[in-house]
Amino acid sequence: MGEPLRVLLDTDLAMGAPGSDIDDGFALALAVAEPALRLELVTTVGGNTDVENATRLTGELLTVLDRADVPLVRGLPAGADAAAEIARRALAEPGELTLVCIGPLSNAARALAEPGVAGALREVVVMGGVFLEQTNVAAMPGEFNFWCDPAAAQAVLDSGARLRFVGLDVTRRVRLTRADARALAGGGAFGRLAAEHAEGWIDHQERVKPREEIEQGSCALHDPLAVVVVAHPGLVTWREAFVAVETTSRVTRGVAVADLLMWQDPPTPNCRIGVAVDAEAFRALFVERMASLP
């Protein structure tokens, strides 16, 4: 194995907040546990919870994971500027750093707006969007991260950075079952914490999505997939596309429209999107990495 890939993680982590999604916490744990990655910075953004809570919960979880040494920078409020720190690090070491975004793209858009940053990042990997399917939910027509800040999602797509997106087309297929959650409880401090919150999140999903069959008895591991594919891109099948995001519509806020370049004279692609995933291989890797945590 070569040198680990160096990662900056931008997150709206909410594991530990009642009624909030837990997959960001697993994504952070994977960034720590995956030997092919080196986590060098965590930045926070509002989304699953507000940015203050996301920062507090991320710091607490880094301590549980025995990685309180990782710098943590809050996004957007006065006195903290995650976007500036992302930009500073990218420009200082061109081609060396991968930015992984697992929340709304507000920080990423601001960082990529700085001259030279888009070309300086090795890659930007985003959990966001739905490209081959749709949410089928009128109240949230776009995938959550895009829906929260559609203008930022479009700005990232316009930035010229090397972009890969793992959207709901693939992330809904990687699941954590109740049995998986209970098994985590024997795996140390993080495992006990994660097991407790995962069971609660599955309960919540079943309650609020009673007729969505895939959400019964398990929850999606959206954000962990975005972290893992930095080191193991072969878990997902990728396709070049030209993607645009609806930013102003009353009906389709945050909806991603993906041109798959199939017609004559297609547009120039601006990203790669995940179109299929080896869910069993991901699950095996996920279980192995969680078992390796202290």
N, C-alpha and C positions, 0 to 999 in steps of 0.2 A: 504494500500500500504506500502511495506517495504521501506528500505533506497534506494535512487536513485542509479542506476548503474553509476559508475564513468568512464568517457570517455575521451580519448585522440583522437583528430581528426586531421588526416593528409590530407591536401587538396591542390589542384592546382587551387584554387578559382579564377574565372575570371569575376564574375558578376560586370559589370561596364566598362569592356574593350570592345570597339566596335567589333562586329562580333565574340564574344566569348560566349561559353556555359554559361548558367545561373544556372544550377542545383546545383553546389557547394554552391552557395549563399543560396538557399533554404535548403540545407542540414545543413549548419551552423545555419540558423534560427531555424530549427527543433531541433537541438541539444540544443539550448537555450530554446525553447518553451516547449519541452517534459518534463513533471514533473517527469517522471520515470528515467530521465538521469541527470547527473551533469557533465557539461563540465569543465574540469580542465586544458586543454592545447590544443592549436592549433599549428600545425607545417605546414610548407609550402614546396611545391615541384614544380618544373617546369612541365608543361603539357599543360593545356588549355592556359596558358600564361607562361612567364618566371617567375622564382622564385621571382625576385625582385617585379614585378607587383603583383604576387599572395600575397606576404607579405603585400604590401601597401594596396591592395584592401581588404584583410582580416581584417586588422586593421581598415580601414574605416567602414567596415560593422559591426564589433564588436561594434564600437562607435554608429552607427545607432541603433543597437539592445540593446544599453545601457549595454553592457558587455565588456567595455574596460578594465575591471579588469582581464579578462582571459589572462594568459600568452601566448605570441605569439612568436614562435621561427622559424627563417628562416632556410631552409635546404640548404646544400651543399656549398654555397660560404664561403670564408675565414672569420673567425670571428663569424660564426654562425654554430651551429651543432644540428639540429633537432634530428638526430638519436641518438646522445649521450644523449640528454635530455629524449627521450622516454626510452632508456635503463636505465638511472639513476632512473627514477621514477618507472619503472617496478620492478627493483631489490630492491628498497627501500620498496615496499609494495606488496609482492608476492600474486597473486590471487585476487587482488583488482581492477585492471585496465583493461579496454577493449580498444584496439586500433582499431579505425575505419579509414580505408584507402579509400579515394575517388579520388585519383589521381594515377599517376604512382607510383610503389612500391619501388622507389629508397631509400627513408628514411627508410621504413620498413625493407627492406633487410639488410641494414647496422645495424640497431638496433638489429634485430634478429640474426645477426652473432655474437653478443657479448655473451660470455658464460653465460648461465642461463636465458637469457631474454625470450626465447621461452616458457619455463616452468613457468616463473613468471607472464606472462600476463594471465589474466582471459580468454581472447579470442581475436582473431584478425578477424574482419569483413571487407571484401573487396568488393568494387564495382569494378568488373573487370571480364573479360573473357566472352566467349559465349561457352556454353557446349553442348547443344542439337541441336543448329542451326549453322549458320555461318553468317558472315557479308555480304557476297555476293558482296564485294567491293575489286577488285584486288589491288587497291592502298593502302588499309589498311585491309589486310586479318584477322588480329587479332583485337579484341576489343581495343579501343584507349589506355586505361591505360596499357594493356599488350603490345601493339604494341610499345609504347614509350620506354619501358624498359623491354624487355622480359626476360633478364637475372635476373633482380630483381624479376620478377614474379616467375620464377623458383626457385630462392633462397628462397623465402617465402614458396613455396610449399615444399621445402626440409628441412625447419627449424625445423619441429616437433612441431610447435605451434598448438594450437586448432584453426582451420580455418573454416570460413564460407564465401562463395562467393555468392554475388548476381550479376549475369551477365546479358547480354542483353536478354537472354531467358525470364527473368522476368521483368527487368527494362524497356524494351521497351513497356510493357503493362500498365505502370502507367503514365498517361498523364496529362498535363496542357493545357487546351483549351484556346482559345482567350477569351471566356466568363469568365473563371476562372481568367485569368490574369487581366481583367478589374475590376472584383470584388475585387481584392486585393487593388486597388487604394484607396479604402475608409478605409483602415486598418492601418493608421498611417504612420510614416516615412519609415519603411521598406516596407510596402505594396505599397506605391507610387513608391519607387525606383524599387521594384521587378516587378510591373506592366509594367513600362516603358521598362525595359530591356527584360522582357518575350515576349512582343509583337514584339520587334525588333528581338529576337532570332527566334521566329516562322516565321517571314518574311524571315530571312536568311535561315532557314531550307527548307522552300518551294522553295526558289530560287535555292539552290545548290542540292536539292534532288527532282527534279520535277516529277520523276516517282516512287517515293517511297510513296505509298498511305498513310501509317500510319503517315507520317510526314506532311500531309496537314491539316492545321488548329489547330495543337497542337504540343507540344514538350514533350519528355520523361523526367520524373523526376528520372533519374538513381540514383544519389547520395543520395537524400532524403530517398529512400527505404533502402539503406545500414544503415543509421542512425536509422531509425524507427525500423528495425528488431532487434536491440539490446534490445529494451524494449518490442517489440511486435513480437516475432519470429513466432507466429502463423499466421501472415499475409502471410507467404510464406511456401510452402511445400518443405521440405528439403530431400535430398538423399545423402547418402554416396557415395564417388567416389575416384578414384585415378586419379589425374590430372597431366599432364605434359605440358609444354609450349615449342613451337618451338622457338629457340633463334637465329638461324643462317641462315635459309633458305631464298633464294632469293625470293621465291614465297609465303611462308606461315609464315612470321615473326609474332610472337606474337599469333599464333593460339594455342588454348588450346585443347588438346585431353583428353577427359574424358572417363575413363573406368568405367562403371556403375556396375561392379562386377557381371555380369550376367552369366559368363561362369564358368566352373569347375576350381578350384584352382585359384581364382582371386587374384590380387595384394592386398596388405594391403592398405586400404583407407588412404588418407592423408588430406582429407577435406570433408566438406559437401557443396553441391551446391543447389541453389534454382532452382526448376523445375516448379513451378506454383505459382501464386500470386492471392490473393483476391483483385483485382484492385479497386472494389467499396468500400471495407472496408478501404483500404489505402487512397482513395480519401476523404472519410468522415473524417478520422483522420487528414489528411493533412489540410483540410479546417478548421477544429476545432482548430488545433494548430496555424495556421497562424492568425486566428481571435483573439487568445489570446495574441499576441505580442503587446507591447506598441504602 
